[in-house]
Amino acid sequence: MKRFLLCLVLFLPFFWAKAQQDSILLNVKLNEDQKSISVEQTLIYHNPHQKSISQIKLLNWVSAYQKRKTPLLKRKIEDRKKDLYFAKENQLGKLESLQYSYGNTSSEILNKTQENIFIPLSEPLESGKSIRLNLKYQIQLPDARFTGYGVDANHILLKYFFLVPETYENENQSNVSYRDTEETANAGSFWSVNFEISNSWKVYSNLNQKSDSKFEGTSINDPEFQFSREIYPEFLLDIDSQKINIQLGYQITEYQRQVLGFLLPTHLKFIKARVGNLPDKLFITQKFLNKEEFIGIDDIKFWKFKYQMFTDYEKTDLDYFSAVSKKIMDEYFITNKTEEHWLKNGLKSYLEIQYLKNFYPNHKLLGNLPDNAKIFGIKPLKLFHASKLKLSERYGLAYHYIYTQNLDQKITTPYYLLSNFNTTAISQFEMGSLLNYISEYQGSDSFDFFLKNYLSSNYKTKTTGKDFLISLEKFTSGKSVFLSPMMDEKHRINFNLKNIKVQNDHYQVNIKNKNASNIPVKIESENKNDEKTTYWKDGSSKAKDSILIPKENVAKIVLNDNYVFPESNYRDNYIYTKGLFSNTKKIKFKLIKDIQNPEYNEIFLTPRLTFNAYDKILVGLNFKNQGIYDQKFDYSFTPYYSTGTGKLTGSGALGYSILPPNSFFRSWNFAVSGSYFHYNTNLAYKRFGAATALNFNKNPRSAIGRSLYFSYNYYERELTPLMIENNLYSKYNLWNLGYSYSDNRLIHEKYISGNLQWMEDFQKISVEAFYRWEYAKDKKISFRWFAGYFLTNDTKNALFNYGISRVSNYSFSYGLLGQSATSGILSQQFILAEGGFKSMFNTSVNQFITSINVDSHLWKWFNLYADAGIYKNKSRSTEFIWDSGVKVKVVPDFLEIYFPVASNLGFEPTFKDYGYRIRYTLVLNLGALINNLRRGVF
């Protein structure tokens, strides 16, 4: 207690110096276990509200590190990170004790698990008045692997752990939670922190260092402190007579140390010329660098191969410019980073774009990879349009990709609601692109003059995004008026270059604007030598507009080239003035899927190789118009040569998607398709179909998907004389109506679907439900339930029956290698559908069936499975069946082997034909595998 009083006496002068500014004075002791800290804290708190308050809210965000029901845990599960969920108690963070006192009042807080702690006041605190609050508490620090903050093997990083008032607290003192999104907790307060720590530790911080263990200063960004036993690199720089200290919180290579000595001054001078001021100190942790480094320039490593996209110098330059520019924005002014994340993130991307224009104007998106990746001396990547795109085009490309999925979000969406991809594509790239667009329109010197003046006038103070936009609109005389409404919606803006007409020595360029009110448009004319002339058409409210440009030597006219503005469609931005393709688009064939070149109507050609038991090896060539980006209208045709029959086979489809920006559905897809393959020896089938699917709207952060679908298919099968004699179906129609719900989140994975299917001779209904629970880390148990019932059944044979052990693939929708195989290894292929039994029950069901399939982890790659169910056929009694066995997961969900053990049939390993009773799943769908791997990215 004496030490605590001494601390108060030492800090007393600051109380008077920091009037109307909260002061947070801390004495922090790292305990012997080196996993907890003891804190003695004095808080000088000013009531920021317009009314008196009866309690003080303090953020207790260390309590977010719990295993159940916290927003932090929910976010980590959405990101497919499960370390926190399965953490041990001693790895979690928590407030272990808390005593408080003020005036003559002292007490203890008993409920310490909430993220918001309310200190009751003995009498109301009036607006603008202050109170001195003394706190004494102990914190168990979390493991750093959850968020990067906490205890690691090599260091301890403290941020968001101390009990502090919320900077942007609303009048109702509502609860707020920590989500690891670098939210603003407490900024603008005066901090003075003294650490009691062993001499073996060195302390680093973004606050000014007064001694080895003491730091103080006003927090523009939330303070962070790092304990380490290592001495980390430090760069003491002189920028225009200003001493700047850049302190790193991690080790770097000797090469990086050398080049950063040159690069960091270049970065700081470049940024200062555009923003006006620089903080005296920048502290960059490994967590911060990992989050803010330049995306998309890392080396590509595959097995024993390594391909370098950019040189070590270029990677160091771009990574650190990106990190330093964001760190300067964070330390420059105070803003609500949850609601107005786009301001600092957009300015960071704007600075990046300007840096690329100055120092990397001709660098490509793929860097040196097209030159470095060689196969027998050939450089195949040179054939791709992606290899010709500029590095600066990545900003527009990222937004356009997420738009084509209709998973983009408003720029003003609160940061914690943005999907992982959109935190970059929307908050950073799209906003930065818009600022760059206004800069080009206004003139870069003029825009940078505004930026410098605005930021300098708000240096180390609070500001808002609204104030920034209003100031920008005034400076540009209303030219940026489109920006604010554009940010508040999922926009679908499009400039359509309809045609050109000759008017004497000018071209009249006719442009159709969609949702582009008051937005300027950039027009470029290009001659045969690729020399460009730029024109700007001011924004207007007209749906159709035109501009005259000189005709001389113009070969091509382009709108918003190089993805400079976030449009919904770039394919209508190009027109040729001469030749066969005047006023039209050229057709171009491309080998293998690529980023589409909007200048052409492209057809992608992709070799295909597949197999089935009757066509044998199928060699084909796929023709499609869809590249990396989805398109509303797409087609795909794949003719194959069947080596087993010597005939041509193949498939094809046409599709169209409706993608409304704001609706109860995300996409409404329509398709017609057809296929021709062999389903038995020298017997072919034809299928023609039409389908529509309504995919309901979803939270872009959610793993939940819901869809309603309807389809019609006509089938025609070739039959042998014996098949005809046995009255098998040669032609039939199938109608399907269904609904599906899926939730692919970690830990608790769910799926349910219902389907009604009918044709001339039957109507049947089925329901399937699936649940998989990860009850311990990497240990799962799954339950599947299926029920199927024939409403009517007047079929001529068993073709349309429900399967028990093997599905009847009459719709040719399952990936069976041997459609009609009844013996041999192809007949052992297993599809988890209908009954889902693994043991060979050589029967099917023509009335009803219900079954349960259970699959549980045993050891490493091994699972136990068990199936049970009842079924009934016409004119027969109900039967109960079961089976059990062991499953080996070679590639989970894609290649798995089932070894039956016991069932109604007996103890199966004793059967002579046991080798033929072993089953396997084999999914040869690369797209499904990729989708499985990328879950959590969006």
N, C-alpha and C positions, 0 to 999 in steps of 0.2 A: 504493500500500500504506500510506503514511503517513496518507493521508486516511481509509483504512479503520480504522487503529488509533486515530486521533483520534475517529472515530465510536464505537468501542467504549468509549473512556474516557468520552465524554459520556453514553453510555447505561448505563454500569455501575451507577449508583444504582438503576436500575429493576430490575435483576436480583434485588436483595435485597428490594425492596418487593413484588414480584409472586410470592412463593413459592407453589409448587404450581399456578401459573397459567402456561401457556405465554406466552412473550413473543416478539414478532416485530418486529425492529428493522431498518428498511430505509433505505437511501440509494439513491434512484432518479434516474437521469439520462436525460432525453429526448435522444436522439442527434440529430445534425444532419439526418439524413434525415426526422426527425419521424414515423417509422414503426416505430421500435424503441427499446427502453429498455435501459440497463445497470444492473444491480442488485447492490448489496453488502448482504448480509443476515446478521444474527445471529439465530439461533433458540435460545431456551432451551426445551428440550423435556422434558416430564415423561412418563415411561412410565405410561399410564393403565390398562394391562392388569393382570390378576391374576397374571401370570407374567413372567418375564424375556424380553426380546426381543433378537434379534441384528441387527436392522436397523430403520431408521426409514423409514416410508412418507411420501412427500411427494406432494401432488397437483400434477400438471403439466398442468393442464387447458387450457393454451394449445395443447397438442398435439391437442386435439379438433378443431381447425380444419383438418382435412385433407379431401381430396377422395374418399377411399375408406375404407370399412370402419370408420368410427367411429360410435358410437351417436348422436352429434350429427348427422352426415350422414344417418343412417338416419331420424332424427326429422324433419329438414327435408324429406326426400323424402316421408315420410308426410304432411307438412303441405302438400305440393305446392309446395315452394319449392326451386328448383334453382340459386340463385346460388352456393352453396358447391360444388356438384358441378362446375360449369363455371368455377370461379374460376381465375385465373392464380396461378402460384407466389408472386409477390410480394404477392398479396392474402391469402394464408393466414397463420395464426399458427403459430409454432414456437419451441421452445427451441433457440437456436443454439449455446450453449456453457454448461457447468456445471462449476465446480470447487468442491470442498468440503474442509473441514478441521475437525478437532477434536483437542484434546490435541496429540500429536506426529504425528498422522496427517493426511495430505493426499492428495487424488487427484482424478481427473476422471471424470465420467460420460460414457461414449461413446454409449450408446444413449439418445438424448434424445427419441425419438418416442413413447414410451409415456406414457399419461395418469397412470400411477403410477410414481414413481421410488423405488427402495429404496436407501438409504444404508447400506452394511454397517458394522457396528461391530466394532472390534478385540476387544472383550470384551462379554459380555451386560450389558444395562442392566436392573437389578432393578426390580420393580414400585414405582412411586411415586418412583423416583430420577430425577434430571435430568441433562442433558448440554447443553453449549454447542456448537452447530454453526454454523460459518461457511460461507456460500455466496457465490459470485460467479458471476453468469450474465447472459446477454444474451437478450432476447426480441424476436422479430419480431412486431409486433402485427397482428392480422387486420383486414380491412376490416369496418367496423361494420355494413354492410348484412346480414351473416349473422345476427347475434344482437342488434345494438344496442350491443355492447361492442367496443371497438377504435377504429380511426381513421375519422373521418368528415371531410367537407369543412370543417365548422365547429368540430369539437371532437374530443377523444380521451377515451374513457370506459374506465377500467380497473376490471375486476372479474373475479375468478376467474383472474387471470393469474399471480400470485406463487406461489412454491413454499411450500406450507403443509401442516402435518399435518391430517388429517381429524378433525373433532370427534367424529363418530360411528363411528370406526373399530372394527371388530369384532376379536375375539381372534385371528382368522386373518389379519388385515391384508389382507383381500380387496381386489381391484381395484375401484375405483368410477370411473364415467365421467361426464363433463359432457354434459348434454342440453339446456341452456338452459331449465330449468324452475325457476329461482331456488332450486335445491337448497341445503342447508346444507353449505358446505365447511369453513370455520373460523370458529367463533363461540365467544365466551367467553375469547379470548386478549387479552393486552395488546398493542396495536400502537403503534409510534412510527415515523412515516414522514417522511423529509426528501426534498424534491425539488430537484434541480438542473435549473433550467428557465429559459428566456429570460424577461426581464421583460415581454415582449409577451403571455405567457400568464398567465392567472389560474387558480388551482386551487380546486376545490370538493370537498367530501367530507362523508360522514355522520359522520366522526370530528370531535372538537373541534379547532378550528384554534388553534395556538399562535403562528403567524406566517404570513407570506404563503406560505411554502413548507413549513411543518411542521405535522403533524397527529398527535394521539395520543389514546388512550382504549381502553377495553375494547369489543371488537366483540360486540354482542348480535346483530347481523345482519352478514353478510359485508361488509367495508369496500368502498367504491367511491369512486373519485377521477375527477374530470372536469377536463380541461384545456380552456380556451376563451380566445379573444381578446376575448370579449364580457363585459360586466358584466351579470349576471342579477339578476332581482328578488329581494329579500330582505325578509321580514316579521319585525320584532322586536316580539313581543307580550308583554303582561303578563297572565297568567292566574292569578288568585287569588294575586298577589304572586310568582308564578314567572315568570322570564324565559325565554321560548321563542323560538328562532330557526327560522323556516321558510325554507329556502333552495331556490329553484328552479334547475333546470339548463337553462333555456330561456327564451325571451322570451315575454311575454304582451302583450295589447293594453292600452291605457290604461284601457279600460272594465273589463277583468278586474282590473287593478291596484286600481282604486277599490273595486269590490265585494268583492274578497277581503280588503281591509282591514277590512271589516265581517263578512264571512262566516267567515273563519278563526277569529276568537275565539269565534264562536257554535259552530262545529264542535268546537273544543277543549274548551269548557266542557261541551257536551253529552256528549262522549266521557268526559271526566274524571269526570262525575257517575256514570258506569256502570262505569268500570274503575279509578278511584282515583288513578292516577299518569299523568304525561305526561313523555316524554323532553324534555330541554333543547333538543335539536336534531333537526330533520327535514330531510332532503335528498331532494328529489323530482326525478328526472330525467324527460326526455321519454319514455324507454322505460318507466319505471315508470307514468307517467300513462296512457300508451296502453294498458297492460295492465290497470290497476286502475280506470280511469274507469267511470262508471255506464253500463251497457250499454243500448242501445235508445232513446236520447233524441236522437240526432243528426238534423240536418235531412235530409230526403229530397230528393235531387237527381236529376233526370232530364232529360237534354238541356239545354234552356234554362230548365227549370222548377225551382223550389225551393220546398219546402213545409216550414215550420217546425213541428216537433212541440211544442217547448218554447221558452220565451223564453230569451234569452241569459242572463238572471239565473238562471233555473231550471237551465239546463245547467251554468253555472259552479258553482252551489251543489251540485248532485248529483254532478258529476264530482269536485269537490275534496273533498267529504265522503267519497266512496268511496275516493279515493286516500289522504287523510289518515288515515282509520280503519285502512286496511290498513298504512300506513307505521308507525303507532303500534303495531299488533300486532307488526310485524316487529322493532321496536326495543324491545319491552316485555319479552319473555322468549325464552329459547333453546329451540328444539325441533327435532326432525328433520323438516324440511319435505318430505322425500320420502315418509316413512312416515306422518307425522301432519300432513299438509297441511291436513286438514279442521279442525284446531283453530283456527288463525289465520284461515283462509278462512271458516269457519263463524261465528266471532266478528265478522268484518268484515260479513258479510251480516246477522247479528243486529242489529248497530248500525245498518245501513242501514234495516232494517225498522222499528226504533224511531224513527228519524229521519223516515221517511215517515209513520208514525202521528202524529207530533207536528206536522210542518210541511206534509205533503202528504196529509192524510187523504182528501180528495175528488178528488185528481188522477187522471186516467184513464191507462190504459196507452198510448193513442195521443196523449196530451197534447192539444194544440190542433189537431191535424191534422184531425179531423172538422169543425171549424168553419172551418179555413183552406182546405180543399180544396173548391172549388166548380166546378160545371159549369153554365153558364147560370143562375147564381144558386142552383142546387140543391146541397145538401150530401149527396152519396150515401153517404159513410162513416157518417153518422148511422144508416143502416139496419142496420149491422153490430153484432152482439153485442160484437165486439172493442172498439167505441167506448165501450161501457158498463162495461168491466172496469176495476177500479182498478189504479193503478200498483203497489200493493203485492201484487197477485195474480200478478205476473210470476214470482215465486219458485216458486210451485206449478205454474204453467203450463209453465215450462221443464222441470221434472222430468217432468211428465205427458207432454210431447211425446216425450222420449227414451224413456220407458217404453213408449209405444204402438208404438215401433219395435223394442222388446225389445233395445235397445242400451244400456240403463242399466247401471251397474256399482256394485259395493259402495262405500260411502263410504270404507272402509279400504283400497281398492285403492291400491297405490303410485302416486304422482302421475304418474310417467313412463309408466305403463300406461293412464292415463285417456285417453279420446278428447278431442279439442279441445273438443267441446261439453260433455262431462262434467266437464272441469276447472271449468267454470262451473256447470252444472246440478246436479252432484252435490257436488263439493268445497265449493262456496260456497252455492248456493241451497238445496239440500236440507238441508244441515247447518244453515244459518242458520234455515230454516223449523222444523226440529225444536227448536232452542233457543228460538225464539219460541213454539212450541206449549207447551213446558214452562213458559215464562215466563207465558203466559196462564193455564195450569192452576194453577201455583203462586201466581200473583199477581206482576205485573211488579215491584212494589217489593221483594218478597221475593227474587225471582230476581236483580234487580240488586244487592241487598245481598250475596248469595252471590258474584256475579261480581266485585264490587268487592273483597271480602275475599280471594277466592282469587287473583285476579290481583295484588293488592297484596303478598300474601305470597310471590309468585313473581317479583316485579319484578327484572329483570336477572339472573335465575338460570335454570338448566335446569329444565324440567318436561316431563311426558309427557301424552299424551292419555288414557292409562289412569288416571293420577292425577287428572286433571280429572273424568273420569266417575265415579270412586269417590267423590270429594269431593262431586260434585253429588248422587249417590244418597244419601249420608249426610245431606246438608242437606235434601233433599226427603222424608226418611223413607221411601225406597224408591219414590217416585212416578215417578222417572225410570229405574227398573230396566229398562224395555223398550229404552232407547236403545242400549246396547252391543250386544246381540244383533241389533238391527235394522240397525246400521251394518255388521255383519259378514256380511250376506247381501244378495242381490238380492231384496228383499222384495216380496211381492205381498199387501199388507194391504188389506182392504176392510171397511168398515162398511156394512151393508145395512139401510136403514130399511124393514123388511118391511111393517108396517102399524101402525095405531093402533086402540085400543079405548077406548070411553067407560067410565069408572068414576066414577060420581057426578059430582063437579065437577072431575075430572081426566081427562087422556088417559093411557092406558098406551101408551107408545111402545116397540114391540118391535123389537129390533135384532139382526141376525145378524152375528157377527164371523167373519171369515176371516183366519187367520194374525195375529190381533190380540191375542194373549195379553198381559195386564197393561198394555194401552195404554188410557189414558183417551180418552173421546170427548166432543166439544163438541156440545151440542144447543142450538138456538135456536128459539124460537117467535116468530112474526111476525104482527102484526095487519094489518088492511086499510090502516092508515096507515103501514105499513112500519116500525113501531116494534118493536124486538127485545128479547127477554129471553133471557139466556144461562144455561144449566145445564151442569154437568159430571157425567158418570158415571165413577166410578173404574174403573180397569182391572181386569179379571178374566180368569180362564182359561176362562170359559164360552163355548161356541160361540153360544148364544142368551141374550140378556139383555133387560131392560126397565127403564124408568124412568118414574115418574109426574111429569107436569107439569101445572100449573093449566090448566083448560080455558078460562077466561074470555077472550073476544075473540080466540082463536087462529084464524088463517086458514091458516097454513102452518107446517110443522115442517121444520127443516133440520139435517143433520149436517155438521159441519166445513165451513161455508160459506166462500166466498172462497179455496178451495184452501189452507186453513190447514194441512192435514196431507197428506203425500204418500201418497195412496191410489191403488189401481189402477183404481178406477171411482168416478166422482162422480155417475153418472147415477141411482144408487139411493139418493141422500141427501135426496130431497125428497118430501114428501107434503102434499097439501091436505086440510083437515079438513071442507070443505063443498062442496056443489055436485056437478055432473055428474062432475067429475074427483076426487072424494074417494077417497083411497087409490090413486089412479092418476096417470099423467103426462099432461099436456096435449100435444096435437099442434100443431105450429107449422110453417108454410111460410116459408122464407127464400129471398130472391133472392140468388143467387151464393154461392160457398163462403165459409165463415166459421169462426171458432172456435166449436165447439159450445157451446150453452148446456145444461148438464147437467140443468136444470130441466124441459126439454121433450123430447118425441120430435120431432126436427126433420127436415124434408124440404127439401133444398136444390134450388132450381130454377136452372138455368144455361142461358141461350140457347146454341145450338150452330149453327155454320155451317161446312159442308164442301162438297167437290166431288168428283165423278167423271164420267167421260165419258158415262155413260148416264143417271144420275139428275140430271146437271147440278148446279145449286146445290141443296144440301140444307139446309133450314131446320128446326131442331129445338129441343126443350127437354129437357134432362137432369134426371131426378129421381133423387136419391141421398140416402142418410142419412149419408154420411161428409163431414165438414168438413175443417178443417185437420188434426185428429188422426185417425190410423187407428183403426178399430174392429175388434173380432173378427168381428162380423157386419156385412156391408155389402151393399148392393144398388145397382144403377145401371140405369136404364131411360131410353132416349133415342128417342122417336118422332120421325121426320123427315117433312117433306113434300118429295117429290121434284118439283122444278120441271120436270124433263125428261120425267116420265111422268104427272104429276098424281096420283100414288098415295102412300099412306103407306108408309114403310119404317121401319127402325130396328133397334135392338139392345138387349139387356138381359142382366144377369148378377146372380147371387147368389153371395156368397162367405162363407166362414168360415175363421178362422185360429186355430190352436192355437199359443200363444206361451209355452212353459215357461221359467221363469227360469233353470233349470240343467238343461241336457240336451245331448245331442250335436247337436241341431238347434235353430236359432233360431226357425224358424216352419214350420208344416205347414199349407199352404193347400189348401182345397177350393173348387171353383167349378162352377157350372152356368151355361151361357150360350146365347144364341141370337141370330141376326141374319137380316135380310131386306133385300137390296139387289138392284140390277141389275148383271149382269156383262157384258151385251151389249145391243144395241138391242132394247128391249121384252122382254128376257129376264131373269127374276129367279132368284135362288137363295135357298134357305133353309139355315140351318145350326143344328144343335142339338148341344151338346157338354157334356162333363163332364171335369174335370181335377183333378189333385192334384199339388202340388209340395212337396218337402221341401228346405228351405233349411238347410244345415248351419250349425252354430255358427261364429262368427267372432270374431276379436279386434277389438274396436271401433275400434282404431287402424289396422287392416289394410284394404287395398283388395281383399283376396282374398274371392271369393264362390264357393260350391260348391252345386250343387243337383241333385236327382234328380227327374224329372217323368214323369208318365204321363197320357195323354189319350185320349179317345174323341170322335169327331165324326161326325155323320150329315149328309150333304149331299143336297139335292134341287134339281136345276136344270131350268129350263124349256128346252125344245129346239124348234127349228124343224123342219118336216117333213124338210128336207134333212139336218139333224143326225141325226135319227132314222134316216134312210136310210143315213147313213154310220156308223151303229152307235156313236154317241157315248154317253157315260155320262150317264144322267139321275139315278140314285141310286147312292150309294156310301157306304161306311163307312171311316173311317180310324182306325187305332190307332197311338199313338206311345209309345215308351219311350226316355228319353234321360238323359244326364248332361252337366253343363257345369261348367267351371272357368274362373274369370276372375280376373285380377290387373291392376287398372287403375292401378297405381302409376305415378309419373313415371319417365322414362328407359327402363325395361324394362316394356312392357305386353304381357300374354300372355292368350290365350284358347284353350281347347280344348273341344270337345264331340263327343259321339258320339250317334247316333240310330238306332233301329230302327223302321221304319215298315212296316205291313202292312195289307192288306185282302183281299177274297176272291180277287183275281186276281194279287197280287204280294206279295213281301216284299223289302225292300231295307234296306241298312245304309249309313250314311255317317259320315265323320269329318271334322272341320274343325279346323284349328289356325291361330292368328294370333299374330304377334309384331311389335311395333313398338318400334324403338330410336331414342332421341334421341341421336345420336352427337355432336352439337354443339348449342349452345344454339339452340333453335327450328328445328333441322334434324333431320328424322326419315327413317328408312327402315323400310318394313314388308314383312313376308313373310306370305303366306297360303297354306296348303296345304289342298286338298280332295280327298277320295277317296270315291267312291260306287260301290256294287256291288249289282246285283239278285241276290238269292238265288234267287228264282223270278220269272218274268215271263210271265204268260199274259194280259196286257191286250189289249183290243180295238183300241186306238189309242195315239197318242203322248201322251195327256193326262198320264200319270204319269211320263214320261221325265225324266231329268236334263237341265237346261238347260246350254247352253254359253255363249251370249251373253245369253239371256233366260230367266228362270224361267217354268215353267208354274205359274201360281198356282192350282192346283186346290184348295188348302186355304184360299184367300182370306185368307192370313195376312200377305202382303206389302202394303205401302202403294202399290200400283199405281193410278195415276189412270185408266188405260185397261186394264182387266183383259184384254180380248180384242183390243186394238188391234194391227193388223199393219202399219199405215202411219201417217205423220203424226208430229207432235211427241210425242204420248202414247206411241207405240211406241218412242220413243228413250229413255224413262226406264230407268235402269240400277239394278239391285239387286245388291249384292255378295253373291252366294249361288251355291252349286253351282259351275259352271265358272268364273264370274267374269270371262269375256272381254269386252272392250269393243268390239272389232270385231264386225260383224254376220256371224256364221256361221249361216246359216239351216238349222240342223239341231239335233237333240236326240239323247240317248243312251239306249238301252234295255238295255245290258248292264253296262258299267263305264266310269268316267272318273276320271282323277286330274289335277290341275292345280296350278300354282304361280303366284301373283300377287305381283309385286314393285312397290312404289311408293316413290319416293325424292325427297327435296327437290332442287330445281334452283336456284330463285332467287325470293325473296319468295313470291308466291302460286302459283308454278309448280312442278309436280312432273313427273318422268318416271315412266312406268309400263311394265311389260312382263309379259306372261302367256305361259305355255307349258304344254302338257299333252298327254296321249294319251287317246284314247277308243276304244271298240269297240262297234259295234252288231251285232246278231245277223246271222249269215250274211255278215258283211263283215270285212275285215281291219282291224287296228289302225291308227289314223291319228294323226299328230303335227300339232299346230297351235300357232301362236304369234301374238302381236300386240304392238305397242308404240305409244306415243304420249305426249302431254302432257296433264296434268291441271291445271285452274285451280281453286284452293280459294277460292270466294267466302265461304262459311261452312264451315270444316273439319268434315267428317263429316255435314254437314246439307245443304249446297248446293254441289255440285262439278260441273264440266263437263269432259268427256273429248274430246280431239281426237286421233283415231287417225292414225298416221303410216305405219307399215309393218307388214305381216302376211303370212300365207300368201296373202292375196288380192292383194298387190302394194303399190305405193306409193299409199296411199289418197287423199292430197290431190289426185291427178290425176283421180280418178273424177268423172264428171259429177254424180252424186248425193251428193257428199261432204257437203253440208249435212244430209242425212238420216242420215249415218253418225255425226254428233256425238252423244254420249251425255251424260246428266246424272243426278245423284242429287238427289232432293228428299225430305227427311224433314219431314213436317208433323205432328210429334209434339212439342208444347210440353213435355210432361212429360219426355221424353228429353233435350231441350235443357236444361231446368232441372237435371236430375240430373247432366248433364255439367258444368254450371257450378259446382255446389255440392260437387263432389268435394274432399275435404280438410277440409271444415267439420266433419265428425264424426270 
